[in-house]
Amino acid sequence: MSQPITMTRRDALKTGVAMSAVAVTGMTNAQTTDLPWIDAHSHIWLPDVDKFPLAPGQTKADLKPPSFTDVELMAIARPEGVGRVVLIQHSVYHLFDNSYLIDAVRRHPKLFRVQGMVDDHLPQAGATMKKLLPQGVTGFRITPFVRKKEDQPKWLESPGMIEMWKTGAETRQAMCPLINASDLSSTDAMCERHPDTPVVIDHFARIGVDGEMREADIKALCRLARHKHTSVKISAYYALGQKKPPHDELIPMIKRLLDCFGPQRLMWASDSPYQIQGVNNYKASISLVRDRMDFLSKPDREWLLAKTAEKVFFYA
């Protein structure tokens, strides 16, 4: 998801001094008991667009905020007990070039895993996936939003996309659809055709992006629970419902998903830096699950905040 962002480095500094690269290296060795949680979804980007070029049509002026590096991310995440993060390829800024995220894994292999992107319209999409696995890419963002409008209705039908789903069943690399609720039926059909492929639905399938959590949409999302390798990210609260803390209006939908998927197939994520803007903040995001859902058992909370994401993304 993307919206205009007002957050700058000043927001990171509110959590303490900005962390140096040395501090991040120290976190790599931190015990999981000290920083037990996993953020299953955050973007990062570097202001050095010469080192990591932007996608065609994008310029340095388009980066909002101008900088959100792995160091800046962990400066915000670590005070909330988050020690590991799944980094998400930004389709707007870098499209299919996963270089910066892979570089972050190379520097901090215990901290990060990557949900990358592969162009399914190029040959050998499956082979490309396999080459990326040893570099920490354990999932792939797939979305109709990178296609021309006329191509979006059949975005899941390309030979390359089908090859990706087949490869994911072999390698355990998850297909991670960024979709609207209207795409759930076609996603359901793909899950049916590829029952051994791990699938992770990003951001509740954006249910509630217009402020309404419609019953038909929630039922369509819950229908995916019959596919045993399908999970859901309960994330991006800044963009859903009332779009402001404490985000309690999302709790009934999360309860419904708990009933359908169970805690072992739900994972919390922030969607930073988009969660860190205006009245929204990182603490409010994790607090919804960590502190405000008093009906969760301790084991359930551990699955939502760490163990599901660990199982799906940190297996390699």
C-alpha positions in Angstrom: 0.0 0.0 0.0 1.1 3.6 -0.4 -0.1 6.9 0.8 1.6 10.3 1.2 4.0 10.1 4.1 5.0 12.9 6.5 7.4 10.8 8.5 11.1 11.8 8.5 14.2 10.7 10.5 12.9 12.9 13.3 10.2 10.2 14.0 12.9 7.6 14.4 14.8 9.9 16.8 11.8 10.1 19.1 12.5 6.5 20.0 16.0 7.4 21.0 19.2 8.2 19.2 19.3 7.0 15.6 21.0 3.7 15.4 24.3 3.2 13.7 25.2 0.3 11.5 27.2 -1.0 14.5 24.1 -1.0 16.6 22.2 -3.0 14.0 25.0 -5.5 13.9 24.7 -5.9 17.6 21.0 -6.7 17.2 21.8 -9.6 15.0 23.2 -11.3 18.0 20.4 -10.4 20.4 18.6 -13.2 22.0 15.1 -13.9 20.7 13.8 -13.5 24.3 15.0 -9.9 24.3 13.5 -9.0 20.9 10.9 -11.8 20.3 8.6 -10.3 17.7 8.7 -10.4 14.0 7.3 -7.7 11.8 6.1 -9.6 8.8 5.9 -6.7 6.4 8.0 -3.5 6.1 9.4 -1.6 3.2 12.9 0.0 3.2 14.7 2.2 0.7 18.0 4.1 0.5 18.3 7.7 -0.5 21.4 6.8 -2.6 19.6 6.2 -5.9 22.8 5.9 -7.8 23.8 2.8 -5.8 20.2 1.3 -6.0 18.5 2.9 -9.0 14.8 3.6 -9.0 12.3 2.1 -11.4 11.7 4.0 -14.7 9.7 7.1 -14.2 10.7 7.5 -10.5 13.1 10.1 -9.2 14.7 10.8 -5.8 12.0 13.5 -5.2 9.4 10.7 -5.3 10.8 9.0 -2.2 8.4 9.7 0.7 10.0 9.7 3.2 13.3 10.6 1.5 15.0 7.8 3.5 13.8 4.7 5.3 16.8 2.4 5.6 17.1 -0.9 7.5 18.8 1.1 10.3 15.9 3.6 10.5 13.4 0.8 10.5 15.1 -1.1 13.3 15.4 2.1 15.4 11.6 2.2 15.5 11.0 -1.5 15.7 13.4 -2.6 18.3 12.0 -0.6 21.2 8.7 -2.5 20.7 10.4 -5.8 21.0 10.7 -6.5 17.3 14.0 -8.2 16.4 13.3 -9.6 12.9 11.5 -8.2 9.9 10.3 -9.5 6.5 11.3 -6.8 4.0 8.9 -6.2 1.2 9.9 -5.3 -2.3 8.5 -1.9 -3.2 6.8 -2.2 -6.5 6.6 1.5 -7.1 10.1 2.5 -6.3 12.2 -0.5 -7.4 9.7 -2.7 -9.2 11.5 -6.1 -9.9 15.0 -5.0 -8.7 15.3 -6.6 -5.3 19.0 -5.5 -4.8 18.7 -3.3 -1.7 16.6 -5.8 0.2 19.0 -8.6 -0.7 21.9 -6.4 0.4 20.2 -6.0 3.8 20.0 -9.7 4.2 23.6 -10.1 3.2 24.6 -7.7 5.9 22.2 -9.0 8.5 21.2 -12.6 7.6 19.6 -13.3 11.0 17.5 -10.1 11.0 15.8 -10.1 7.7 14.0 -12.1 5.0 12.7 -10.8 1.8 9.4 -10.9 0.0 10.7 -10.0 -3.4 9.3 -9.6 -6.9 9.8 -11.5 -10.2 8.5 -10.4 -13.5 6.2 -13.3 -14.5 6.2 -12.1 -18.1 9.9 -12.9 -18.5 11.2 -16.4 -19.3 12.2 -18.8 -16.5 10.4 -17.1 -13.6 10.7 -20.3 -11.6 14.5 -20.5 -12.1 14.8 -16.9 -11.0 12.9 -17.7 -7.8 15.3 -20.6 -7.0 18.3 -18.4 -7.6 16.9 -15.9 -5.1 16.2 -18.4 -2.3 19.8 -18.6 -1.0 19.8 -14.8 -0.9 17.0 -14.8 1.7 14.1 -14.3 -0.7 11.5 -16.7 0.8 8.4 -15.1 -0.6 7.2 -13.0 -3.6 4.8 -10.1 -3.8 2.4 -10.7 -6.7 -0.2 -8.1 -7.6 -2.4 -6.9 -10.4 -1.4 -3.3 -9.6 1.8 -3.5 -11.6 -0.1 -4.4 -14.8 -1.9 -2.2 -17.3 -5.5 -1.8 -16.4 -6.7 -3.9 -19.3 -4.4 -6.8 -18.3 -5.4 -6.9 -14.6 -8.4 -9.2 -14.9 -6.2 -12.0 -16.1 -3.1 -11.2 -14.0 -3.0 -14.7 -12.5 -3.2 -16.6 -15.8 0.2 -15.9 -17.4 2.5 -18.9 -18.0 5.1 -17.3 -15.8 2.7 -16.8 -12.9 1.6 -20.4 -13.1 5.3 -21.4 -13.1 5.8 -19.3 -10.0 3.0 -21.0 -8.1 4.4 -24.5 -9.1 7.9 -23.5 -8.0 6.6 -22.2 -4.7 5.2 -25.6 -3.9 8.7 -27.0 -4.5 10.8 -24.4 -2.7 8.4 -23.3 0.0 8.6 -19.7 -1.3 5.3 -18.1 -0.6 3.1 -16.3 -3.1 2.0 -13.1 -1.4 -0.9 -11.4 -3.2 -1.4 -7.7 -2.7 -5.0 -7.6 -3.8 -8.4 -6.1 -3.2 -11.3 -8.2 -2.0 -12.6 -8.4 -5.6 -9.5 -10.5 -6.4 -10.2 -13.1 -3.7 -12.2 -15.5 -5.9 -9.5 -15.7 -8.5 -6.9 -16.2 -5.8 -9.0 -18.9 -4.3 -9.0 -20.7 -7.6 -5.2 -20.6 -7.8 -5.0 -22.0 -4.2 -7.3 -24.8 -5.4 -5.1 -25.5 -8.4 -1.9 -25.4 -6.4 -2.7 -26.8 -2.9 0.9 -27.2 -1.9 2.0 -23.7 -2.6 2.4 -21.4 0.5 0.2 -18.3 0.1 0.1 -15.2 2.3 -2.6 -12.6 1.8 -1.3 -9.1 2.4 -3.2 -6.6 4.5 -6.5 -8.5 4.9 -6.9 -8.3 1.1 -7.4 -4.5 1.8 -10.8 -5.1 3.3 -11.8 -1.9 5.1 -9.7 0.4 2.9 -12.9 2.4 2.3 -13.7 2.3 6.0 -16.2 -0.6 5.7 -15.5 -4.2 6.7 -18.2 -5.8 4.5 -19.5 -9.2 5.5 -19.3 -10.6 2.0 -15.6 -9.6 1.7 -14.8 -11.2 5.1 -16.5 -14.4 4.1 -14.6 -14.5 0.8 -11.3 -14.1 2.8 -12.3 -16.8 5.3 -13.1 -19.1 2.5 -9.4 -19.3 1.8 -8.9 -21.0 5.2 -9.8 -24.3 3.7 -6.4 -24.2 1.9 -4.0 -25.5 4.6 -1.0 -23.6 3.3 -2.7 -20.2 3.1 -2.1 -17.4 5.7 -3.1 -13.8 6.2 -1.2 -10.7 7.3 -3.2 -8.7 9.8 -1.5 -5.5 8.9 -1.7 -1.9 7.4 -4.0 -0.5 10.1 -3.3 3.1 9.0 -5.1 2.4 5.7 -8.2 0.4 7.1 -11.3 1.3 9.1 -10.9 4.6 10.9 -7.3 4.8 9.8 -6.1 6.0 13.3 -5.1 4.6 16.7 -6.1 2.6 18.6 -7.5 0.6 15.6 -10.0 -1.2 17.8 -12.6 -1.3 15.1 -10.4 -4.0 13.3 -10.6 -6.4 16.2 -13.9 -8.0 15.2 -12.5 -8.8 11.8 -9.3 -10.2 13.3 -11.5 -12.4 15.6 -13.3 -13.7 12.6 -10.0 -14.6 10.9 -8.9 -16.3 14.1 -12.0 -18.5 14.1 -11.3 -19.4 10.4 -7.6 -19.7 10.1 -6.4 -20.1 13.7 -3.5 -18.2 15.2 -1.0 -20.4 13.4 -1.9 -18.9 10.0 -2.2 -15.2 11.0 0.8 -12.9 11.3 1.0 -9.3 12.5 2.8 -6.8 10.4 3.2 -3.0 10.4 3.6 -2.0 6.7 6.1 0.6 7.7 6.9 3.3 6.8 3.3 3.8 5.8 2.1 3.0 9.3 4.3 5.7 10.6 2.7 8.9 9.4 0.4 11.6 10.8 -1.4 10.3 13.9 -0.4 6.7 13.2 2.8 5.1 14.7 4.6 1.8 15.1 3.7 1.3 18.7 -0.1 1.6 18.0 0.2 -1.1 15.3 1.9 -3.8 17.4 -0.1 -2.8 20.5 -3.3 -3.8 18.9 -2.2 -7.4 19.0 0.3 -7.3 21.8 -1.6 -5.3 24.4 -5.2 -4.7 23.4 -6.6 -8.1 22.6 -7.0 -9.5 26.1 -8.9 -12.5 24.8 -5.7 -13.9 23.2 -3.8 -16.6 25.1 -0.1 -16.3 25.5 0.6 -19.0 22.8 -1.9 -17.4 20.4 -0.2 -14.0 20.8 3.2 -15.6 20.2 1.9 -17.1 16.9 0.5 -13.8 15.7 3.5 -11.8 16.6 6.3 -14.2 15.7 5.9 -17.9 15.1 3.7 -17.8 12.0 6.0 -15.4 10.2 9.0 -17.4 11.4 7.5 -20.6 10.0 6.5 -19.1 6.7 9.5 -16.8 6.0 12.5 -17.7 8.2 12.7 -21.4 7.3 15.9 -20.8 5.2 
